[in-house]
Amino acid sequence: MKRLVITIDGPAGAGKTTVSQALAERLNYRYIDTGALYRGVAYEAGSRGITPDDDKGLENLCSTLDLKFVSNKSGLRLFSRDSDITDLIRTPSITMLASAVSARPVVRNYLLGLQRKLGKEKGVIFEGRDMGTVVFPDAEVKFFLDASRKARAIRRYKELKPSNTQTLQEVEKDMDQRDKNDSTRSLAPLKPAPDAILIDSTGLSVDEVVELMLSHIKDI
C-alpha cells in the first residue's frame, strides 16, 4: 500500500487523539497532534504575557519558537526547545487560550508551514480541526470524527482526570464555548472538508472506529 497523508478533523471530545494514535499504530504511520502545537504556542504566549489580540507580539514569538515532537518512553511528547511542555499545555486555561490564539492569522501561518513540512514524507496522520480543509486540502484520505455533545463532554471529563478540578458541567460549558469559537471564526473554521468521510463515534468503540477507517483506506 502506498504511503498516504491522512487527516482526522473534528470537535473536542470526539475521540480524535485516541483513534488517530491507534490508526497510526496499525498503519505504522507517524502521528501528529496539531492541537498540541496550538496549545504550545498558547502556553508560550501566556508565559510571556502576550495576549491573543497582540498580533505583533505573537509574530515575534512565532519567529523564535522551536516546537517539536519527541517520542520517548513516555510516548509522544511536545518540546519547546529543550523543555517538555506536554503536561503543561493540558489545563483548562491553556485550552481556552489556544482556541483564541488559533484564530490569529499570524499563528496559523506559522503552524501551516510547520505542519506541511511534517507531511512531506507521507505516511503520516494529522489530527486537528482544519487539516482536511486548509492544511492538506489534497490529502488522500480525510475523516471528520464527531459524537454527541454529551458523549464528547464525558470523554473530555475523563481525559482531564485526575488533575482536573472542573465538574462535568463546567467541562461541557467550556467545550461548548470552544466549539462556538472554532466553528464561527472567519479563518479556517471547524467544518468537514467537502470530500471528508464523516464518522459518528457516539456508539462506537475505538477499535470499531479504527476498523471503519481502515475499510475506507483500503479502497484508496
TORPA-4810 file (N, C-alpha, C, O; in nm, 3 decimals):
<nodes>
NODE_1_0.084_-0.120_0.000_0.000_0.000_0.000_0.088_0.125_0.000_0.185_0.134_0.075_M
NODE_2_0.053_0.221_-0.085_0.133_0.343_-0.090_0.115_0.425_0.037_0.012_0.417_0.103_K
NODE_3_0.215_0.503_0.070_0.212_0.588_0.190_0.124_0.709_0.162_0.133_0.770_0.055_R
NODE_4_0.040_0.744_0.258_-0.060_0.848_0.240_-0.047_0.958_0.345_0.018_0.941_0.448_L
NODE_5_-0.111_1.070_0.317_-0.138_1.171_0.419_-0.285_1.155_0.457_-0.373_1.166_0.372_V
NODE_6_-0.310_1.127_0.584_-0.446_1.107_0.634_-0.478_1.216_0.736_-0.400_1.240_0.828_I
NODE_7_-0.591_1.282_0.719_-0.632_1.386_0.813_-0.754_1.340_0.891_-0.845_1.278_0.836_T
NODE_8_-0.755_1.373_1.020_-0.870_1.343_1.106_-0.907_1.470_1.180_-0.838_1.511_1.273_I
NODE_9_-1.015_1.533_1.137_-1.064_1.655_1.199_-1.187_1.626_1.284_-1.248_1.519_1.273_D
NODE_10_-1.223_1.723_1.367_-1.344_1.709_1.447_-1.336_1.791_1.574_-1.229_1.842_1.608_G
NODE_11_-1.447_1.803_1.645_-1.452_1.884_1.767_-1.388_1.814_1.886_-1.355_1.695_1.879_P
NODE_12_-1.372_1.886_1.995_-1.314_1.832_2.117_-1.400_1.717_2.170_-1.523_1.723_2.166_A
NODE_13_-1.334_1.613_2.219_-1.404_1.503_2.281_-1.461_1.400_2.186_-1.527_1.305_2.229_G
NODE_14_-1.436_1.416_2.057_-1.489_1.320_1.959_-1.409_1.191_1.955_-1.452_1.092_1.896_A
NODE_15_-1.292_1.192_2.019_-1.207_1.074_2.022_-1.094_1.077_1.921_-1.033_0.974_1.892_G
NODE_16_-1.065_1.196_1.867_-0.965_1.208_1.761_-0.827_1.158_1.803_-0.762_1.085_1.729_K
NODE_17_-0.783_1.198_1.922_-0.647_1.163_1.965_-0.630_1.013_1.979_-0.536_0.955_1.923_T
NODE_18_-0.720_0.948_2.053_-0.710_0.804_2.075_-0.719_0.727_1.945_-0.642_0.635_1.921_T
NODE_19_-0.814_0.766_1.861_-0.832_0.699_1.732_-0.712_0.722_1.640_-0.665_0.629_1.575_V
NODE_20_-0.664_0.845_1.636_-0.550_0.877_1.549_-0.427_0.798_1.589_-0.355_0.746_1.503_S
NODE_21_-0.402_0.788_1.719_-0.286_0.712_1.767_-0.300_0.564_1.734_-0.204_0.500_1.693_Q
NODE_22_-0.420_0.511_1.753_-0.444_0.369_1.725_-0.431_0.340_1.576_-0.374_0.238_1.536_A
NODE_23_-0.485_0.429_1.494_-0.476_0.410_1.348_-0.331_0.420_1.301_-0.288_0.343_1.216_L
NODE_24_-0.257_0.514_1.357_-0.116_0.530_1.321_-0.037_0.404_1.357_0.052_0.362_1.282_A
NODE_25_-0.069_0.344_1.469_0.000_0.222_1.511_-0.032_0.106_1.416_0.056_0.027_1.382_E
NODE_26_-0.158_0.097_1.375_-0.198_-0.011_1.284_-0.130_0.003_1.148_-0.094_-0.096_1.086_R
NODE_27_-0.114_0.126_1.102_-0.057_0.151_0.970_0.094_0.172_0.974_0.158_0.181_0.869_L
NODE_28_0.152_0.179_1.095_0.293_0.213_1.112_0.322_0.350_1.052_0.420_0.369_0.980_N
NODE_29_0.233_0.446_1.082_0.246_0.584_1.037_0.291_0.672_1.153_0.280_0.634_1.270_Y
NODE_30_0.342_0.789_1.120_0.367_0.890_1.222_0.234_0.958_1.258_0.146_0.971_1.173_R
NODE_31_0.223_0.999_1.382_0.103_1.067_1.429_0.139_1.208_1.473_0.233_1.227_1.550_Y
NODE_32_0.065_1.307_1.424_0.091_1.446_1.459_-0.034_1.507_1.523_-0.138_1.518_1.458_I
NODE_33_-0.024_1.546_1.648_-0.133_1.612_1.720_-0.119_1.763_1.698_-0.046_1.829_1.772_D
NODE_34_-0.187_1.817_1.598_-0.169_1.959_1.565_-0.229_2.049_1.672_-0.187_2.163_1.689_T
NODE_35_-0.328_1.997_1.746_-0.384_2.076_1.855_-0.279_2.107_1.961_-0.281_2.213_2.023_G
NODE_36_-0.187_2.012_1.980_-0.079_2.033_2.077_0.011_2.147_2.034_0.065_2.220_2.118_A
NODE_37_0.029_2.163_1.902_0.112_2.273_1.852_0.048_2.408_1.886_0.117_2.500_1.929_L
NODE_38_-0.084_2.418_1.867_-0.153_2.543_1.902_-0.148_2.567_2.052_-0.133_2.680_2.098_Y
NODE_39_-0.161_2.459_2.129_-0.150_2.472_2.274_-0.009_2.516_2.314_0.009_2.592_2.409_R
NODE_40_0.089_2.467_2.239_0.227_2.506_2.268_0.249_2.654_2.245_0.314_2.720_2.325_G
NODE_41_0.194_2.706_2.134_0.203_2.849_2.109_0.131_2.927_2.218_0.181_3.028_2.266_V
NODE_42_0.012_2.878_2.256_-0.066_2.946_2.360_0.008_2.946_2.493_0.009_3.046_2.565_A
NODE_43_0.070_2.833_2.526_0.146_2.824_2.652_0.261_2.923_2.654_0.282_2.994_2.753_Y
NODE_44_0.336_2.928_2.545_0.450_3.019_2.540_0.403_3.165_2.539_0.468_3.251_2.599_E
NODE_45_0.291_3.193_2.472_0.236_3.329_2.473_0.194_3.369_2.614_0.226_3.479_2.660_A
NODE_46_0.122_3.279_2.681_0.078_3.307_2.818_0.195_3.327_2.913_0.191_3.412_3.002_G
NODE_47_0.300_3.248_2.894_0.418_3.258_2.981_0.487_3.393_2.966_0.553_3.441_3.059_S
NODE_48_0.472_3.454_2.849_0.536_3.582_2.822_0.440_3.701_2.834_0.477_3.815_2.807_R
NODE_49_0.317_3.672_2.875_0.220_3.780_2.892_0.168_3.837_2.762_0.124_3.952_2.757_G
NODE_50_0.174_3.758_2.655_0.125_3.803_2.524_-0.022_3.765_2.510_-0.056_3.647_2.523_I
NODE_51_-0.107_3.860_2.485_-0.250_3.835_2.473_-0.285_3.789_2.331_-0.210_3.817_2.238_T
NODE_52_-0.398_3.718_2.315_-0.434_3.665_2.182_-0.456_3.772_2.076_-0.446_3.743_1.956_P
NODE_53_-0.486_3.896_2.117_-0.510_4.001_2.018_-0.384_4.084_1.986_-0.390_4.181_1.911_D
NODE_54_-0.272_4.043_2.044_-0.146_4.114_2.020_-0.073_4.046_1.904_0.017_3.964_1.925_D
NODE_55_-0.113_4.081_1.781_-0.056_4.014_1.663_0.094_4.035_1.650_0.167_3.945_1.608_D
NODE_56_0.140_4.153_1.684_0.283_4.181_1.674_0.360_4.096_1.774_0.465_4.040_1.742_K
NODE_57_0.308_4.088_1.895_0.373_4.005_1.995_0.373_3.859_1.956_0.473_3.789_1.977_G
NODE_58_0.261_3.811_1.899_0.254_3.672_1.854_0.348_3.646_1.738_0.409_3.539_1.729_L
NODE_59_0.360_3.744_1.648_0.452_3.730_1.535_0.596_3.718_1.583_0.672_3.633_1.535_E
NODE_60_0.634_3.803_1.677_0.769_3.797_1.732_0.792_3.665_1.804_0.900_3.607_1.796_N
NODE_61_0.690_3.619_1.876_0.701_3.491_1.946_0.722_3.377_1.847_0.814_3.296_1.864_L
NODE_62_0.639_3.370_1.744_0.647_3.260_1.648_0.782_3.258_1.575_0.830_3.151_1.537_C
NODE_63_0.842_3.374_1.556_0.970_3.380_1.486_1.083_3.320_1.568_1.190_3.289_1.514_S
NODE_64_1.060_3.302_1.698_1.166_3.247_1.785_1.132_3.108_1.840_1.215_3.046_1.906_T
NODE_65_1.011_3.060_1.813_0.970_2.931_1.868_1.041_2.813_1.802_1.077_2.818_1.684_L
NODE_66_1.061_2.708_1.880_1.117_2.584_1.829_1.036_2.470_1.890_1.078_2.409_1.989_D
NODE_67_0.919_2.443_1.830_0.832_2.337_1.879_0.861_2.209_1.802_0.874_2.211_1.679_L
NODE_68_0.870_2.098_1.874_0.898_1.971_1.806_0.842_1.856_1.889_0.833_1.864_2.012_K
NODE_69_0.805_1.748_1.819_0.757_1.627_1.885_0.874_1.531_1.904_0.958_1.514_1.816_F
NODE_70_0.877_1.470_2.021_0.983_1.373_2.054_0.916_1.248_2.110_0.836_1.257_2.203_V
NODE_71_0.950_1.132_2.056_0.899_1.005_2.107_0.998_0.949_2.208_1.116_0.931_2.177_S
NODE_72_0.950_0.920_2.327_1.035_0.857_2.428_0.952_0.754_2.506_0.842_0.719_2.464_N
NODE_73_1.004_0.706_2.616_0.934_0.601_2.691_0.799_0.646_2.746_0.716_0.564_2.783_K
NODE_74_0.779_0.779_2.751_0.652_0.833_2.799_0.553_0.856_2.685_0.442_0.903_2.708_S
NODE_75_0.593_0.821_2.563_0.507_0.841_2.447_0.550_0.960_2.365_0.665_1.002_2.370_G
NODE_76_0.456_1.014_2.289_0.485_1.130_2.205_0.475_1.256_2.290_0.370_1.286_2.348_L
NODE_77_0.585_1.330_2.298_0.591_1.448_2.385_0.618_1.573_2.301_0.686_1.567_2.199_R
NODE_78_0.563_1.686_2.346_0.588_1.813_2.278_0.692_1.891_2.356_0.679_1.915_2.476_L
NODE_79_0.797_1.930_2.284_0.904_2.008_2.345_0.905_2.149_2.286_0.881_2.168_2.167_F
NODE_80_0.932_2.246_2.370_0.960_2.382_2.327_1.107_2.403_2.357_1.147_2.420_2.472_S
NODE_81_1.186_2.402_2.252_1.332_2.394_2.266_1.366_2.272_2.350_1.337_2.160_2.308_R
NODE_82_1.427_2.288_2.466_1.470_2.173_2.545_1.374_2.138_2.658_1.403_2.051_2.740_D
NODE_83_1.258_2.205_2.663_1.164_2.185_2.774_1.043_2.102_2.728_0.978_2.134_2.628_S
NODE_84_1.014_1.997_2.804_0.896_1.914_2.777_0.774_1.986_2.836_0.761_1.999_2.957_D
NODE_85_0.685_2.033_2.748_0.569_2.110_2.793_0.438_2.031_2.776_0.329_2.087_2.785_I
NODE_86_0.450_1.901_2.750_0.333_1.818_2.720_0.225_1.829_2.827_0.108_1.849_2.795_T
NODE_87_0.264_1.814_2.952_0.165_1.816_3.061_0.117_1.958_3.092_0.007_1.977_3.142_D
NODE_88_0.200_2.056_3.063_0.167_2.195_3.097_0.063_2.254_3.004_0.000_2.354_3.038_L
NODE_89_0.043_2.195_2.886_-0.050_2.253_2.788_-0.190_2.193_2.797_-0.275_2.225_2.715_I
NODE_90_-0.215_2.107_2.895_-0.345_2.039_2.904_-0.434_2.093_3.015_-0.518_2.021_3.067_R
NODE_91_-0.416_2.218_3.051_-0.500_2.279_3.153_-0.619_2.350_3.087_-0.611_2.386_2.970_T
NODE_92_-0.728_2.371_3.160_-0.844_2.441_3.104_-0.810_2.581_3.053_-0.862_2.624_2.950_P
NODE_93_-0.722_2.652_3.124_-0.688_2.788_3.082_-0.612_2.788_2.950_-0.636_2.874_2.865_S
NODE_94_-0.521_2.692_2.931_-0.448_2.683_2.804_-0.541_2.638_2.693_-0.526_2.681_2.578_I
NODE_95_-0.637_2.553_2.725_-0.735_2.509_2.626_-0.809_2.629_2.566_-0.821_2.640_2.444_T
NODE_96_-0.858_2.717_2.651_-0.932_2.834_2.604_-0.840_2.933_2.533_-0.878_2.995_2.434_M
NODE_97_-0.718_2.949_2.586_-0.622_3.040_2.525_-0.582_2.990_2.386_-0.565_3.069_2.294_L
NODE_98_-0.567_2.859_2.373_-0.531_2.801_2.243_-0.642_2.825_2.140_-0.613_2.848_2.023_A
NODE_99_-0.767_2.818_2.184_-0.879_2.844_2.094_-0.874_2.987_2.042_-0.900_3.011_1.924_S
NODE_100_-0.840_3.082_2.130_-0.831_3.223_2.089_-0.709_3.248_2.001_-0.719_3.318_1.900_A
NODE_101_-0.596_3.192_2.038_-0.472_3.211_1.963_-0.483_3.150_1.823_-0.428_3.204_1.727_V
NODE_102_-0.554_3.037_1.813_-0.563_2.967_1.684_-0.641_3.046_1.580_-0.635_3.015_1.461_S
NODE_103_-0.714_3.148_1.623_-0.791_3.231_1.529_-0.707_3.343_1.468_-0.755_3.414_1.380_A
NODE_104_-0.583_3.359_1.515_-0.499_3.468_1.465_-0.420_3.423_1.342_-0.352_3.321_1.346_R
NODE_105_-0.430_3.498_1.233_-0.361_3.460_1.108_-0.212_3.438_1.125_-0.155_3.347_1.064_P
NODE_106_-0.146_3.519_1.208_-0.001_3.507_1.222_0.037_3.371_1.282_0.139_3.314_1.245_V
NODE_107_-0.045_3.321_1.374_-0.018_3.191_1.436_-0.047_3.079_1.336_0.031_2.985_1.323_V
NODE_108_-0.158_3.089_1.266_-0.195_2.986_1.170_-0.093_2.977_1.056_-0.061_2.868_1.009_R
NODE_109_-0.044_3.093_1.012_0.057_3.092_0.905_0.185_3.024_0.950_0.247_2.950_0.874_N
NODE_110_0.224_3.051_1.075_0.346_2.990_1.129_0.331_2.837_1.134_0.420_2.764_1.090_Y
NODE_111_0.218_2.790_1.187_0.199_2.646_1.202_0.165_2.578_1.070_0.189_2.458_1.055_L
NODE_112_0.109_2.652_0.976_0.080_2.595_0.845_0.209_2.544_0.780_0.213_2.432_0.729_L
NODE_113_0.311_2.626_0.782_0.439_2.586_0.724_0.501_2.469_0.797_0.557_2.379_0.735_G
NODE_114_0.492_2.471_0.930_0.549_2.363_1.010_0.477_2.231_0.983_0.541_2.127_0.968_L
NODE_115_0.344_2.235_0.976_0.266_2.114_0.954_0.289_2.057_0.814_0.303_1.935_0.799_Q
NODE_116_0.294_2.142_0.713_0.316_2.093_0.577_0.456_2.033_0.562_0.476_1.938_0.486_R
NODE_117_0.550_2.088_0.634_0.685_2.031_0.633_0.684_1.890_0.691_0.752_1.801_0.640_K
NODE_118_0.607_1.870_0.798_0.598_1.739_0.862_0.529_1.637_0.771_0.551_1.517_0.786_L
NODE_119_0.445_1.685_0.678_0.371_1.593_0.592_0.438_1.557_0.462_0.386_1.475_0.387_G
NODE_120_0.551_1.617_0.433_0.616_1.598_0.303_0.654_1.453_0.274_0.651_1.409_0.159_K
NODE_121_0.691_1.380_0.378_0.740_1.244_0.355_0.628_1.140_0.351_0.654_1.021_0.334_E
NODE_122_0.502_1.185_0.367_0.386_1.095_0.364_0.393_0.995_0.481_0.480_1.004_0.568_K
NODE_123_0.299_0.902_0.481_0.294_0.804_0.589_0.270_0.871_0.723_0.338_0.841_0.821_G
NODE_124_0.173_0.963_0.727_0.151_1.041_0.848_0.003_1.070_0.866_-0.071_1.087_0.769_V
NODE_125_-0.039_1.075_0.991_-0.177_1.107_1.027_-0.177_1.238_1.103_-0.111_1.251_1.206_I
NODE_126_-0.251_1.334_1.052_-0.263_1.465_1.116_-0.400_1.478_1.181_-0.503_1.466_1.115_F
NODE_127_-0.400_1.502_1.309_-0.524_1.523_1.384_-0.541_1.671_1.412_-0.446_1.737_1.455_E
NODE_128_-0.660_1.725_1.389_-0.680_1.867_1.417_-0.821_1.914_1.390_-0.918_1.841_1.412_G
NODE_129_-0.830_2.037_1.343_-0.961_2.097_1.316_-0.973_2.148_1.172_-1.084_2.162_1.120_R
NODE_130_-0.861_2.176_1.108_-0.866_2.224_0.969_-0.765_2.154_0.882_-0.718_2.209_0.782_D
NODE_131_-0.730_2.032_0.919_-0.629_1.958_0.844_-0.676_1.927_0.702_-0.600_1.943_0.606_M
NODE_132_-0.801_1.883_0.688_-0.852_1.846_0.557_-0.904_1.962_0.476_-0.918_1.952_0.354_G
NODE_133_-0.935_2.073_0.543_-0.991_2.188_0.471_-0.885_2.289_0.429_-0.895_2.347_0.321_T
NODE_134_-0.784_2.311_0.513_-0.687_2.418_0.489_-0.544_2.366_0.474_-0.477_2.397_0.375_V
NODE_135_-0.498_2.289_0.570_-0.356_2.250_0.572_-0.324_2.148_0.463_-0.224_2.162_0.392_V
NODE_136_-0.407_2.045_0.450_-0.384_1.941_0.350_-0.510_1.918_0.267_-0.573_1.813_0.277_F
NODE_137_-0.549_2.017_0.185_-0.670_2.001_0.103_-0.657_1.889_0.000_-0.758_1.841_-0.052_P
NODE_138_-0.533_1.848_-0.030_-0.510_1.741_-0.127_-0.477_1.608_-0.061_-0.429_1.516_-0.128_D
NODE_139_-0.501_1.595_0.069_-0.474_1.469_0.140_-0.551_1.356_0.074_-0.665_1.373_0.030_A
NODE_140_-0.488_1.238_0.067_-0.552_1.124_0.002_-0.676_1.075_0.076_-0.772_1.030_0.013_E
NODE_141_-0.674_1.083_0.209_-0.788_1.039_0.290_-0.817_1.143_0.397_-0.728_1.187_0.470_V
NODE_142_-0.945_1.183_0.405_-0.986_1.281_0.505_-1.104_1.226_0.584_-1.203_1.179_0.528_K
NODE_143_-1.091_1.232_0.717_-1.201_1.191_0.804_-1.247_1.311_0.887_-1.168_1.398_0.921_F
NODE_144_-1.376_1.313_0.919_-1.429_1.409_1.015_-1.501_1.328_1.122_-1.605_1.268_1.096_F
NODE_145_-1.442_1.327_1.241_-1.491_1.245_1.352_-1.573_1.330_1.447_-1.527_1.434_1.495_L
NODE_146_-1.695_1.286_1.474_-1.784_1.361_1.563_-1.850_1.265_1.662_-1.833_1.144_1.652_D
NODE_147_-1.925_1.320_1.756_-2.001_1.241_1.853_-2.104_1.334_1.915_-2.099_1.455_1.895_A
NODE_148_-2.196_1.278_1.989_-2.298_1.360_2.053_-2.232_1.454_2.155_-2.124_1.425_2.207_S
NODE_149_-2.299_1.564_2.181_-2.246_1.664_2.276_-2.220_1.603_2.413_-2.116_1.628_2.472_R
NODE_150_-2.312_1.524_2.463_-2.297_1.463_2.595_-2.181_1.364_2.597_-2.102_1.361_2.691_K
NODE_151_-2.172_1.282_2.493_-2.064_1.183_2.487_-1.928_1.252_2.483_-1.833_1.206_2.546_A
NODE_152_-1.919_1.360_2.408_-1.792_1.432_2.398_-1.754_1.494_2.532_-1.637_1.493_2.570_R
NODE_153_-1.851_1.548_2.603_-1.823_1.611_2.733_-1.774_1.507_2.834_-1.681_1.533_2.910_A
NODE_154_-1.837_1.390_2.835_-1.797_1.285_2.929_-1.655_1.236_2.897_-1.575_1.215_2.988_I
NODE_155_-1.626_1.219_2.769_-1.491_1.175_2.731_-1.386_1.276_2.772_-1.283_1.239_2.827_R
NODE_156_-1.412_1.403_2.747_-1.315_1.506_2.783_-1.298_1.513_2.934_-1.187_1.533_2.983_R
NODE_157_-1.405_1.498_3.008_-1.400_1.499_3.155_-1.310_1.386_3.206_-1.230_1.407_3.297_Y
NODE_158_-1.325_1.268_3.148_-1.243_1.154_3.189_-1.096_1.174_3.149_-1.006_1.133_3.222_K
NODE_159_-1.073_1.236_3.033_-0.936_1.263_2.988_-0.862_1.354_3.084_-0.742_1.339_3.107_E
NODE_160_-0.935_1.450_3.141_-0.873_1.551_3.225_-0.840_1.501_3.366_-0.759_1.561_3.436_L
NODE_161_-0.904_1.393_3.406_-0.874_1.338_3.538_-0.732_1.285_3.543_-0.679_1.250_3.437_K
NODE_162_-0.665_1.275_3.661_-0.715_1.312_3.793_-0.681_1.456_3.834_-0.725_1.502_3.939_P
NODE_163_-0.604_1.525_3.751_-0.560_1.660_3.790_-0.669_1.765_3.773_-0.657_1.875_3.826_S
NODE_164_-0.775_1.731_3.700_-0.879_1.828_3.672_-0.962_1.862_3.795_-0.998_1.773_3.873_N
NODE_165_-0.992_1.989_3.813_-1.075_2.034_3.925_-1.213_2.076_3.879_-1.297_2.115_3.960_T
NODE_166_-1.239_2.069_3.748_-1.367_2.109_3.694_-1.472_1.999_3.710_-1.440_1.881_3.709_Q
NODE_167_-1.598_2.040_3.723_-1.708_1.945_3.722_-1.740_1.910_3.576_-1.694_1.976_3.483_T
NODE_168_-1.820_1.805_3.558_-1.861_1.766_3.424_-1.936_1.880_3.356_-1.919_1.904_3.236_L
NODE_169_-2.019_1.950_3.432_-2.095_2.062_3.376_-2.004_2.175_3.331_-2.029_2.239_3.229_Q
NODE_170_-1.898_2.200_3.407_-1.803_2.305_3.369_-1.724_2.265_3.245_-1.698_2.349_3.158_E
NODE_171_-1.686_2.138_3.236_-1.616_2.089_3.117_-1.706_2.103_2.995_-1.660_2.145_2.888_V
NODE_172_-1.833_2.069_3.010_-1.928_2.079_2.898_-1.947_2.224_2.855_-1.956_2.253_2.736_E
NODE_173_-1.953_2.314_2.953_-1.969_2.456_2.921_-1.848_2.509_2.846_-1.863_2.581_2.747_K
NODE_174_-1.728_2.474_2.892_-1.605_2.517_2.824_-1.599_2.459_2.683_-1.557_2.527_2.589_D
NODE_175_-1.640_2.334_2.669_-1.636_2.269_2.539_-1.734_2.336_2.442_-1.703_2.354_2.325_M
NODE_176_-1.851_2.372_2.493_-1.949_2.443_2.409_-1.894_2.576_2.360_-1.913_2.613_2.244_D
NODE_177_-1.824_2.646_2.449_-1.767_2.775_2.411_-1.658_2.757_2.307_-1.647_2.834_2.212_Q
NODE_178_-1.576_2.654_2.326_-1.469_2.630_2.230_-1.526_2.587_2.095_-1.477_2.629_1.990_R
NODE_179_-1.630_2.504_2.097_-1.696_2.464_1.972_-1.746_2.587_1.898_-1.730_2.599_1.777_D
NODE_180_-1.809_2.678_1.973_-1.862_2.801_1.912_-1.749_2.885_1.854_-1.759_2.934_1.741_K
NODE_181_-1.640_2.901_1.932_-1.526_2.980_1.884_-1.468_2.920_1.757_-1.440_2.992_1.660_N
NODE_182_-1.449_2.788_1.757_-1.382_2.721_1.646_-1.467_2.715_1.520_-1.415_2.721_1.409_D
NODE_183_-1.599_2.703_1.537_-1.685_2.685_1.420_-1.734_2.816_1.360_-1.781_2.818_1.246_S
NODE_184_-1.724_2.927_1.436_-1.775_3.055_1.385_-1.665_3.152_1.346_-1.694_3.259_1.292_T
NODE_185_-1.538_3.118_1.373_-1.431_3.210_1.335_-1.424_3.221_1.183_-1.456_3.127_1.110_R
NODE_186_-1.381_3.338_1.137_-1.375_3.361_0.993_-1.259_3.289_0.927_-1.265_3.256_0.808_S
NODE_187_-1.152_3.264_1.002_-1.033_3.200_0.948_-1.032_3.052_0.982_-1.026_3.014_1.099_L
NODE_188_-1.037_2.968_0.880_-1.029_2.822_0.895_-1.124_2.769_1.002_-1.078_2.708_1.099_A
NODE_189_-1.254_2.791_0.987_-1.348_2.742_1.087_-1.354_2.589_1.089_-1.322_2.522_0.991_P
NODE_190_-1.395_2.536_1.203_-1.411_2.392_1.217_-1.530_2.345_1.133_-1.644_2.383_1.160_L
NODE_191_-1.503_2.263_1.033_-1.609_2.206_0.950_-1.550_2.092_0.869_-1.429_2.089_0.846_K
NODE_192_-1.633_1.998_0.824_-1.581_1.888_0.742_-1.539_1.939_0.604_-1.603_2.028_0.548_P
NODE_193_-1.434_1.882_0.550_-1.399_1.910_0.410_-1.509_1.851_0.322_-1.572_1.752_0.362_A
NODE_194_-1.533_1.908_0.204_-1.639_1.857_0.116_-1.624_1.708_0.085_-1.723_1.638_0.066_P
NODE_195_-1.500_1.660_0.079_-1.476_1.520_0.045_-1.437_1.436_0.167_-1.382_1.327_0.152_D
NODE_196_-1.464_1.487_0.286_-1.430_1.412_0.408_-1.529_1.299_0.431_-1.647_1.309_0.396_A
NODE_197_-1.481_1.191_0.491_-1.564_1.079_0.532_-1.612_1.107_0.674_-1.530_1.117_0.765_I
NODE_198_-1.741_1.119_0.693_-1.798_1.154_0.824_-1.821_1.029_0.907_-1.879_0.931_0.859_L
NODE_199_-1.774_1.033_1.032_-1.791_0.919_1.122_-1.844_0.969_1.256_-1.785_1.057_1.317_I
NODE_200_-1.956_0.913_1.299_-2.013_0.944_1.430_-1.967_0.835_1.527_-2.006_0.719_1.513_D
NODE_201_-1.885_0.873_1.624_-1.826_0.775_1.714_-1.906_0.755_1.843_-1.860_0.685_1.933_S
NODE_202_-2.024_0.815_1.852_-2.101_0.811_1.977_-2.117_0.670_2.032_-2.089_0.646_2.150_T
NODE_203_-2.162_0.579_1.949_-2.187_0.443_1.999_-2.082_0.342_1.958_-2.107_0.222_1.963_G
NODE_204_-1.964_0.390_1.918_-1.860_0.301_1.869_-1.740_0.297_1.963_-1.706_0.398_2.026_L
NODE_205_-1.676_0.181_1.971_-1.551_0.171_2.046_-1.437_0.223_1.959_-1.455_0.245_1.839_S
NODE_206_-1.322_0.244_2.019_-1.205_0.290_1.944_-1.171_0.191_1.833_-1.146_0.230_1.719_V
NODE_207_-1.172_0.061_1.866_-1.139_-0.041_1.766_-1.238_-0.040_1.651_-1.199_-0.059_1.536_D
NODE_208_-1.365_-0.017_1.681_-1.466_-0.013_1.575_-1.445_0.106_1.481_-1.461_0.094_1.360_E
NODE_209_-1.409_0.221_1.540_-1.382_0.339_1.457_-1.260_0.315_1.369_-1.260_0.347_1.250_V
NODE_210_-1.156_0.257_1.427_-1.033_0.231_1.352_-1.060_0.133_1.238_-1.012_0.153_1.127_V
NODE_211_-1.137_0.027_1.265_-1.168_-0.070_1.160_-1.248_-0.005_1.048_-1.228_-0.036_0.931_E
NODE_212_-1.338_0.085_1.085_-1.418_0.156_0.985_-1.328_0.244_0.897_-1.345_0.249_0.775_L
NODE_213_-1.234_0.312_0.961_-1.140_0.396_0.886_-1.053_0.311_0.795_-1.029_0.347_0.680_M
NODE_214_-1.005_0.198_0.845_-0.920_0.110_0.764_-0.995_0.059_0.642_-0.936_0.041_0.535_L
NODE_215_-1.125_0.035_0.657_-1.203_-0.014_0.543_-1.208_0.089_0.432_-1.211_0.054_0.314_S
NODE_216_-1.209_0.217_0.468_-1.208_0.324_0.368_-1.067_0.341_0.307_-1.052_0.364_0.187_H
NODE_217_-0.966_0.330_0.393_-0.828_0.349_0.347_-0.789_0.239_0.248_-0.715_0.266_0.153_I
NODE_218_-0.836_0.118_0.269_-0.801_0.007_0.181_-0.857_0.027_0.039_-0.811_-0.037_-0.055_K
NODE_219_-0.954_0.114_0.027_-1.012_0.140_-0.105_-0.931_0.241_-0.186_-0.957_0.261_-0.305_D
NODE_220_-0.832_0.304_-0.123_-0.752_0.406_-0.193_-0.648_0.340_-0.283_-0.571_0.410_-0.349_I
</nodes>
